[in-house]
Amino acid sequence: MPVLPALGVALVAAGVLAVPVPVQAAVAAEWTQPGYGAEDAYYNPGESVINATSINAVRRRWTVALPEARERCARAAVPVVAGGRVFVAQETGVSAYQAGTGRLSWRFTWPSPEDESTPYLAVSGGLLIVANQDCQSQSDPDGTVRALHTGSGRLAWTRQLPAPVESLVVDRGIAVVSGKSMSDTAAVTGLAVSDGTQRWQVTEHASAGVSAGGRVLVSRVGAAGTSALSVTTGAVVWTKKTAWTGQAAAPAGDRFFASGSRNEMVCVDAATGDVLWTAARKASPLVAADDSRVYRSMGNRVEALDALTGRRRWTVSLPGQAGQPVRAGGLLYATVDGRRPLGILRASSGARASAGTQIGAIAGGNVIVTGGWIYALKGNTISGYAS
């Protein structure tokens, strides 16, 4: 698996369109997992540069055209950010770009792009965890978890799995993956981030990739049942004879927000499994949460519920299908289909904070907001926006 260094690569040769960036926006912070952290809450509590007063000053500062493969299974995916780099899965493998300029840092290339699915990414302990599966077998696909050094892209370790990888969450130094196939029993497996050794495994269960305070929520496969497992040992913390699917956890790690079997959203105590509140007909796979509110997208609406009671705080209609909500800097972002500009709302009230035209349309997925930057995947390009 070759790693291509980027020493001496010019911006034009690297396919980068760059605009001078102000000093205060030159250093990115972190967004280490798809939903920001292990809670999958899509909430960055540390963002302070981009807010309601500065959002309209944001402009595109760089754009990179991602590599393409003639034959491929993987597609470009929303990035993660850590250590001043933006890590992007794309058709030929994974690339790392300097967060402030878009310059290529390194590129990891798949051995066979046609046999590698779009990976899940997470950063922990100086390593980029890359988890995916092969594409050639429909009945018996195998999974692979790789760890790359974030500074160089060089391979630290590889772990082969008999089942595909359908979810990933990293918490407390453990990478938890989950998957099943026609030929493989469903299993949730905990791997040490440091070296890939298997620490534990629980069969007949699946994980949606949400962890709260070191407890990962898993669902029983083929029967009604939900458990919280210790992320470090796999030991059962609690079990309920109810089918819940984890969607997010509170930033404090004390509650899960899950979808129930009757289309309800359920708030569950992460330590005991007790139901704290239920909101009828509020289930959604597109959920974000901060300390005060839980946000959900459904159809063309974005709604905020009180995090302590489940009562509706506000609801807003957008001009198209609303995507994954993202909460940062007092704002709530959501993509809007139909080539409509990014929806940008005030998180406290749902009032429109910006027309979103400075970012423009984003087809699906979500933006990443961190360290005074907004990163957006548009087709097969990745762009950085800053004031």
Helices and strands as residue ranges (DSSP letters): E 3-5, E 16-18, G 23-25, E 43-44, G 55-57, E 59-65, E 80-82, E 85-90, E 93-98, E 104-109, G 113-115, E 120-124, E 127-133, E 143-149, E 155-161, E 167-171, E 174-179, E 187-192, E 198-203, E 205-212, E 215-220, E 226-230, E 236-240, E 244-249, E 255-260, E 265-269, E 275-279, E 287-289, E 293-298, E 301-306, E 312-317, E 326-328, E 331-334, E 343-346, E 352-354, E 368-370, E 373-378, E 381-386
